[in-house]
Amino acid sequence: MIHNRVEEHVQEAFAALKPHFPAFCGCEICVADVLVYALNRLPARYVASREGTVITELNLDKQQSRASIDVAVMDAFRKVIASPRCKQVRPRPLTP
């Protein structure tokens, strides 16, 4: 089975950093936008074996890799908060 190990680390960073962004809406669209924005700015690290997973995890656990992931996720939160797409799909309140 092929996995992008960076995706798992981005999801972990998202969960850890979300409380620091109280203005973040948290809807499905905004969550997906944050994850996609961050993942598109980070190099993918695909693995297909247990050995590849171990080696990749060792590299991703380094302080610099964690910092790069955290920065990408924080940038994503800021971008999505500044311009959320969800406002386009939420129904407008009816006015009499």
C-alpha positions in Angstrom: 0.0 0.0 0.0 1.4 3.4 -0.9 1.1 6.2 1.6 2.2 9.9 1.7 3.6 10.1 5.2 3.7 13.9 5.0 -0.1 13.9 4.9 -0.3 12.2 8.3 2.1 14.8 9.8 0.1 17.7 8.3 -3.1 16.3 9.8 -1.3 16.0 13.2 0.0 19.6 12.9 -3.5 20.8 11.9 -5.0 19.2 15.1 -2.3 20.7 17.3 -2.4 24.2 15.8 -6.1 24.6 15.3 -6.7 25.9 18.9 -4.3 28.8 18.1 -6.6 30.0 15.3 -10.0 30.8 17.0 -11.2 32.7 13.9 -11.0 29.5 11.9 -14.5 28.4 10.9 -13.8 24.6 11.0 -16.3 23.5 8.4 -15.5 20.7 6.1 -14.6 23.0 3.2 -12.2 25.1 5.3 -10.6 22.1 6.9 -10.0 20.6 3.5 -8.6 23.9 2.2 -6.1 24.2 5.0 -4.9 20.6 4.5 -4.7 21.0 0.7 -2.9 24.4 0.9 -0.3 23.0 3.3 0.2 19.7 1.4 0.7 21.5 -1.9 3.5 23.5 -0.4 5.4 20.5 1.1 7.3 17.8 -0.7 5.5 14.5 -0.6 7.2 11.5 1.0 5.6 8.3 -0.4 6.4 4.9 1.1 5.4 1.4 0.1 7.1 -0.7 2.7 7.7 -1.0 6.4 11.4 -0.2 5.9 10.5 2.9 3.8 8.1 4.0 6.5 10.7 3.7 9.2 13.4 5.7 7.3 10.9 8.4 6.2 9.6 8.7 9.8 13.1 9.2 11.1 13.6 12.0 8.6 10.2 13.6 9.2 10.7 13.6 13.0 13.7 15.9 12.7 13.1 19.3 14.1 13.5 21.1 10.7 11.0 18.9 9.0 8.5 19.5 11.8 9.1 23.2 11.7 8.5 23.3 7.9 5.2 21.4 8.3 4.1 23.6 11.1 4.9 26.8 9.1 3.0 25.5 6.0 -0.1 24.6 8.2 0.0 28.0 9.9 0.2 29.8 6.6 -2.7 27.7 5.4 -4.8 28.7 8.4 -4.1 32.4 7.8 -5.0 32.1 4.1 -8.2 30.3 4.7 -9.3 32.6 7.5 -8.6 35.6 5.3 -10.6 34.3 2.4 -12.8 31.3 3.3 -14.5 29.6 0.4 -17.3 28.3 2.6 -19.0 31.7 2.5 -19.9 31.0 -1.1 -21.8 27.8 -0.3 -23.6 28.8 2.9 -27.2 29.8 2.2 -27.9 33.5 2.6 -30.4 34.5 5.2 -33.8 35.4 3.8 -34.8 39.0 4.2 -38.4 40.1 4.2 
